[in-house]
Amino acid sequence: MTFIIKLLLSSERKTINAISMLHGLGISNGSKGKFYPSNPTSRARAAKILVNSLDGLK
């Protein structure tokens, strides 16, 4: 495998791990249960993630 392909696979793995962690902690549940990491995040969604994250610190 070339370096670029390895880098892309590593990046995808990190994205999957991060999404799994956010879902497991109840911080984010995606859009209708699906995650679209390439799509931009709205202000409302970002605010919800922030509030859920802060609630988890209590």
MDAnalysis code that builds the backbone (N, CA, C; Angstrom):
import MDAnalysis as mda
import numpy as np

u = mda.Universe.empty(174, n_residues=58, atom_resindex=np.repeat(np.arange(58), 3), trajectory=True)
u.add_TopologyAttr("name", ["N", "CA", "C"] * 58)
u.add_TopologyAttr("resid", np.arange(1, 59))
u.add_TopologyAttr("resname", ["MET", "THR", "PHE", "ILE", "ILE", "LYS", "LEU", "LEU", "LEU", "SER", "SER", "GLU", "ARG", "LYS", "THR", "ILE", "ASN", "ALA", "ILE", "SER", "MET", "LEU", "HIS", "GLY", "LEU", "GLY", "ILE", "SER", "ASN", "GLY", "SER", "LYS", "GLY", "LYS", "PHE", "TYR", "PRO", "SER", "ASN", "PRO", "THR", "SER", "ARG", "ALA", "ARG", "ALA", "ALA", "LYS", "ILE", "LEU", "VAL", "ASN", "SER", "LEU", "ASP", "GLY", "LEU", "LYS"])
u.atoms.positions = np.array([
    [0.837, -1.189, 0.000],
    [0.000, 0.000, 0.000],
    [0.880, 1.249, 0.000],
    [0.413, 2.250, -0.683],
    [1.172, 3.486, -0.711],
    [0.908, 4.271, 0.570],
    [1.790, 5.237, 0.829],
    [1.669, 6.060, 2.031],
    [0.322, 6.785, 2.078],
    [-0.116, 7.319, 0.946],
    [-1.383, 8.070, 0.889],
    [-2.559, 7.168, 1.268],
    [-2.603, 5.975, 0.739],
    [-3.702, 5.059, 1.060],
    [-3.674, 4.696, 2.539],
    [-2.486, 4.428, 3.084],
    [-2.366, 4.113, 4.508],
    [-2.845, 5.289, 5.350],
    [-2.478, 6.506, 4.940],
    [-2.891, 7.698, 5.666],
    [-4.409, 7.853, 5.641],
    [-5.022, 7.627, 4.482],
    [-6.476, 7.721, 4.368],
    [-7.165, 6.679, 5.234],
    [-6.667, 5.453, 5.230],
    [-7.259, 4.404, 6.051],
    [-7.120, 4.732, 7.526],
    [-5.978, 5.272, 7.909],
    [-5.751, 5.663, 9.301],
    [-6.728, 6.771, 9.700],
    [-6.932, 7.725, 8.803],
    [-7.850, 8.827, 9.064],
    [-9.282, 8.316, 9.201],
    [-9.673, 7.389, 8.331],
    [-11.021, 6.815, 8.415],
    [-11.209, 6.086, 9.736],
    [-10.199, 5.345, 10.164],
    [-10.280, 4.611, 11.421],
    [-10.468, 5.575, 12.591],
    [-9.727, 6.688, 12.567],
    [-9.845, 7.685, 13.634],
    [-11.239, 8.309, 13.634],
    [-11.775, 8.560, 12.450],
    [-13.128, 9.115, 12.349],
    [-14.154, 8.138, 12.901],
    [-14.032, 6.882, 12.531],
    [-14.962, 5.860, 13.022],
    [-14.874, 5.729, 14.533],
    [-13.661, 5.746, 15.070],
    [-13.493, 5.653, 16.526],
    [-14.112, 6.852, 17.234],
    [-13.915, 8.043, 16.682],
    [-14.478, 9.247, 17.302],
    [-16.005, 9.225, 17.268],
    [-16.581, 8.836, 16.148],
    [-18.037, 8.759, 16.026],
    [-18.591, 7.711, 16.989],
    [-17.921, 6.578, 17.085],
    [-18.360, 5.522, 18.011],
    [-18.335, 6.014, 19.453],
    [-17.288, 6.758, 19.810],
    [-17.182, 7.288, 21.164],
    [-18.308, 8.288, 21.445],
    [-18.545, 9.219, 20.525],
    [-19.605, 10.208, 20.721],
    [-20.973, 9.533, 20.848],
    [-21.205, 8.522, 20.047],
    [-22.476, 7.799, 20.102],
    [-22.596, 7.021, 21.407],
    [-21.533, 6.335, 21.792],
    [-21.541, 5.536, 23.016],
    [-21.758, 6.372, 24.268],
    [-21.244, 7.598, 24.265],
    [-21.405, 8.488, 25.416],
    [-22.732, 9.245, 25.385],
    [-23.504, 9.056, 24.318],
    [-24.789, 9.744, 24.211],
    [-24.650, 11.212, 23.852],
    [-23.491, 11.603, 23.340],
    [-23.251, 13.007, 23.002],
    [-23.871, 13.346, 21.648],
    [-23.801, 12.420, 20.724],
    [-24.364, 12.639, 19.388],
    [-24.946, 11.332, 18.864],
    [-26.096, 11.450, 18.235],
    [-26.709, 10.242, 17.670],
    [-26.856, 10.339, 16.158],
    [-26.199, 11.322, 15.566],
    [-26.226, 11.463, 14.120],
    [-27.511, 12.098, 13.625],
    [-27.763, 11.929, 12.360],
    [-28.965, 12.451, 11.725],
    [-29.853, 11.265, 11.380],
    [-30.929, 11.124, 12.127],
    [-31.829, 9.978, 11.960],
    [-31.062, 8.663, 12.114],
    [-30.104, 8.666, 13.060],
    [-29.342, 7.462, 13.365],
    [-28.169, 7.189, 12.441],
    [-27.903, 8.086, 11.500],
    [-26.773, 7.907, 10.583],
    [-25.808, 9.073, 10.746],
    [-24.521, 8.787, 10.529],
    [-23.499, 9.814, 10.618],
    [-22.974, 10.131, 9.234],
    [-22.768, 11.409, 8.989],
    [-22.244, 11.880, 7.716],
    [-21.040, 12.780, 8.004],
    [-19.870, 12.185, 8.262],
    [-18.722, 12.980, 8.679],
    [-18.220, 13.968, 7.634],
    [-18.569, 13.784, 6.383],
    [-18.119, 14.706, 5.336],
    [-19.024, 15.926, 5.212],
    [-20.216, 15.857, 5.780],
    [-21.152, 16.977, 5.700],
    [-20.828, 18.026, 6.760],
    [-21.095, 19.290, 6.453],
    [-20.870, 20.335, 7.460],
    [-21.844, 20.184, 8.637],
    [-21.426, 20.681, 9.775],
    [-22.259, 20.645, 10.980],
    [-22.973, 21.982, 11.132],
    [-24.276, 21.937, 11.401],
    [-25.027, 23.178, 11.596],
    [-24.735, 23.745, 12.985],
    [-25.056, 24.996, 13.177],
    [-24.888, 25.615, 14.499],
    [-25.729, 24.899, 15.548],
    [-26.938, 24.537, 15.164],
    [-27.835, 23.858, 16.105],
    [-27.257, 22.517, 16.534],
    [-26.733, 21.767, 15.583],
    [-26.154, 20.452, 15.906],
    [-24.901, 20.614, 16.769],
    [-24.064, 21.602, 16.436],
    [-22.857, 21.859, 17.222],
    [-23.229, 22.257, 18.652],
    [-24.278, 23.076, 18.789],
    [-24.736, 23.480, 20.126],
    [-25.244, 22.270, 20.908],
    [-25.969, 21.387, 20.243],
    [-26.481, 20.185, 20.914],
    [-25.334, 19.291, 21.376],
    [-24.321, 19.124, 20.537],
    [-23.160, 18.314, 20.905],
    [-22.448, 18.941, 22.105],
    [-22.295, 20.264, 22.097],
    [-21.638, 20.958, 23.209],
    [-22.426, 20.787, 24.503],
    [-23.733, 20.989, 24.453],
    [-24.573, 20.834, 25.651],
    [-24.527, 19.398, 26.157],
    [-24.632, 18.429, 25.250],
    [-24.577, 17.026, 25.675],
    [-23.219, 16.683, 26.281],
    [-22.154, 17.268, 25.733],
    [-20.818, 17.034, 26.285],
    [-20.700, 17.594, 27.691],
    [-21.208, 18.810, 27.874],
    [-21.146, 19.443, 29.197],
    [-22.020, 18.713, 30.207],
    [-23.167, 18.220, 29.762],
    [-24.031, 17.435, 30.648],
    [-23.323, 16.172, 31.110],
    [-22.499, 15.606, 30.250],
    [-21.764, 14.397, 30.606],
    [-20.688, 14.635, 31.647],
    [-20.288, 15.884, 31.845],
    [-19.266, 16.201, 32.843],
    [-19.836, 16.289, 34.248],
    [-21.160, 16.389, 34.361],
    [-21.789, 16.536, 35.684],
    [-21.726, 15.252, 36.466],
])
